[in-house]
């Protein structure tokens, strides 16, 4: 069982999650699974099926997509990554470290724009 499930939900077309997926795959920790859940059909043109689990779910809301992916996730910790975001080196380490405390059940990361300013 992986310690981390990285979930990328996508309501739009493949172009919406391509950049996010590339950055996640480049900077993912060793013990994780990556799940992309989308409402539109996707034919995996880059043949990533051995690295990414692609789920097609005909839902119309972000919550429906997330629920479908969460039901399929095997990780002890779930990390949700929105389309359009870019993962960087070590991006999961700080958040995952909080889960060493048994009283922690959720962590919210700080998201920065291209100018390194926090997005509130």
N, C-alpha and C positions, 0 to 999 in steps of 0.2 A: 504494500500500500504506500503510495507517495505521501510525503508529509504535507505537500502543498498542491492544491488544485487552482490553476490560473484559468479564470473564465472570462472570455471576451464575448459579450452579447452584441449582435448586430441586427438592427432593424432594416438597414438599407442594403445596398448592393456590395459586392466584394471589394470594390475600390475603397469603401468606407473603413474596412478593417485591415487592409493589406499592410499599411505602414505600422500599425499597432502590432500586428502579428509578427512582422519581421523583427521589430525591436524586442518583443518578448522572447522570441526564439534566440536572438543573439545574446540576451542577458538573463536567461532563465537559470535558476539554481539547479543543481544536479538532481535532487530528489523531488521532482514535480511532474505533474501532468498538465497539458494545455488543452482546454476545451473551447472551441468556437461554436457558439449556437447562433443560428441565423434563421430568418423566416423565408428567405428566398433560396431556391435551389443553388447548389454550389458543386462544381465538378472537380475541384482540387487540381487545377492546372499545373501546380508546382510539385505534385506528388508528395505531399506532406503527411499522408495518412499514417505513417509510422511514427511521426512526431507530434501530431495534433489530432485530437478527436473532433471531427466536424459533426455537429448535430443539426439536422433540419427540423425546425419546429414551426408550424404554421400560425403561431400566435401573432397577435397584433400589438402587443404591449411589451415593454421592457421587463415588466414583472413576470409575464408568462415565459419569456425566454430564460430569465434567470432561474425560475422555478424548475424548468426542464433541465437546465444544466446542473443545478444543484442536486437534483435527483440522480444524475448520472456520475457525479463527482465522487472520487475515492479518497481525496486528501483529508487530512486532519484539520487543515486550515484552508479556507476558501479566500481567494484574492480576486476581486472583480475589477476588470480593466475596461474602461469605456473606449469605444472606437474614437480614433483621433488622438489618443494619448500615446506617448512614446516612453518606453521603459529604458532605463539607463543602468549601467553597471552597479550591482549591489542593491537594486531597487527594492527587493523583498526582505533583505536582512533585518533592517530596523523594525519593520512591522512584525515580522515573525518572532523576533526576540521577545516581544511583549507577551507572547503566548506561553512562555516558560512559567509565567505567574498563573496559577490555576484560577485566580479570580478574574482574569481578563477574558472577555468573550468577544470583544470587537475592537478594532483599531481603525481609525480613519487617517489616511495619508494626506500629506500636503502635496498639492499639485501645482507645478510651476509652468508659466508660459515660456515662450522661446527666449524672452529677455531675463529669465530667472526670477520673475516676480511671482509671488504666491497668488494663486487664483482662489478667491474666496467664494 
